[in-house]
Amino acid sequence: MTKGLFAKYHLTKADGRPVDADGIYFVLKLNSSDPVHAQASRLAVKMYANTVAQNPRLRKLSEDLWKLVRRLETARETD
């Protein structure tokens, strides 16, 4: 059975506080065992990282995301 978009996760902030109740969140699993999902998730993160890199306040986040994706892609190549 194929599912579309549905609520699969209950989110809280790392410190246990609730997230914005009106927020819309979409979770990506960058290290999925499904190669199509993993590729799509990493592409989405790369686009996001490129976009936020233009904002000085978010530049470090962009750099960290690129490092994460590179590490995952390097690990996948060596598997």
Secondary structure, DSSP 8 states (H G I E B T S, - for coil): ----S------B-TTS-B--TT-------TT-SSHHHHHHHHHHHHHHHHHHTTSGGGHHHHHHHHHHHHHHHHHHHH-
